[in-house]
Amino acid sequence: MDEKVMKTVLVVDDEPTARIAMAARLKRLGYRVIEAVDGKSGLDALRRERPDLTILDWMMPDIDGPAFCERVRRDAELHTSQILMMTSHDQPEQIAEGLARGADDFLSKAASKYEIMARVQTGVRAASLIRRLEDVTEEIRRKQEMLERELQSAARYVESLLPSPGTLLPGVQMVHTYRPSLGLGGDLFNTVSWGDGVLGLYLLDASGHGVSASLRSASLATFLRRGNVLRHVGSTDPGAILTEANRQFPLTEDGHYFTIIFARLDTRNRTLSYATAGHNGAVLQRSSGELCWLAQPNLPLGFDDSTTYVTTDLTISPSDRLYLLSDGLYEVPDPNGELWGQERLEETIRRFGKAPMTEVVSGAVAEAIRWQRHEQFPDDVALMGVEVLDGDA
Amino acid sequence: MAMQTKERPVPNGVVLDLSGDLTYANREQFKTAVEAIRQKGCRHLILNMTDVRFVDSSGLGLLALVSQNFKLSQGKVSMLKPQSYVREIMSLANIQKLIPVYDNEQEALAGQKRAA
């Protein structure tokens, strides 16, 4: 025996003389042997002992050899068992039938000691290969499950970083939706309360997908927290914040980077200031219905450490709405590869008019899904809507 | 779509003819081709984008990375003839601020800064 561990062989035969002779022979060859007197007790033993090999007589009352094989192959737990079928009349037709009904190999009852030894060894070798394959598959499944649990836990953490929708300031309402493409996304958005009726809003997109993009975006989001910005930038000016973020977040060695839009809403004088870095995703919907994209052609963060990002100021009126969004919302192809695109997104927003923002946000996502004809977006999708209400904002 | 790269020496530089997609899937191939040229001490890399159909966000990052790496070794990178969609991507990200874009090889070689 070339295997250190003793292998187990189950012998199923209703005829005592033949069974005992075979068992004795196998024991002499160094195998552990289990005997079963008919098909039914054979199946029980197979389930209980999971032997490496089963040697099975063809002719048995009730469950005969081929019927035994068929049951084993249908059984989710047993179906990979190795079965060596024994027969006294080894006609080619009979061998073919036995193989077709689930036997792995044949052994003539008249076989020599050497042939028995060789066939049993072959069967045991196949069994150990199958077992190894099963073990490895099981191990991969376990590891995969563990990875998925970890990803889900990380995804829940990322979602916990997102702001709660509702009233951000007296007279300022916010809604949002977030659909990461791989469970764990590289898009992130948040609001920063600067105090005195001033609010920061941003939406960032880390290039790439998955774990690494998500880690990078969480780290930029940490940089953009109120206390950190005031300490390191000393200003709530969007351009100044992005200029500093650009210095703090160089390209990674794989060439990964961020695009971002950062806006500042001052409700005291109704001014919206914003700066963008390689990001072209904000739409301002005026109370008149007019739409304009807030974007300047600008390098993404990390491309050039000497870049100064410039702030643009706009005056806003009550009922104006600002939508910050990732390009993943409109860069969705239909089955022919045509993109939904910014213009169709604009049309959708226009069509909803003054409907509640929650309806606009869910409606825009639903429209993109209808365009691509499936639920799963190819890229992360984030959309945050902010409305300045009438009255004493 | 896969990417092909072909290196072509010119006076005072190397032209790298690219064709296919400059995307995440082809990043190693692009990085290897460009790094080989940089290691040889090339001071001016001209990326010929005539036959590049598509650049994704990873491709954009690679272009920025290449430009930074050449700058570190006292070299520079130029870009030749990006086509419609690619040109649009480049201008949205203002990449010409980092990598000058030219419409023909002579101008790229002369390094004449001409808005393209």
Interface residues (C-beta under 8 A of the other chain):
Chain A: S207 G208 L251 E253 D254 G255 H256 Y257 T259 G278 N280 P297 N298 L299 P300 G302 F303 D304 T307
Chain B: Y24 R27 S57 S58 L60 G61 L62 A64 L65 Q68 S91 L92 A93 N94 I95 K97 L98
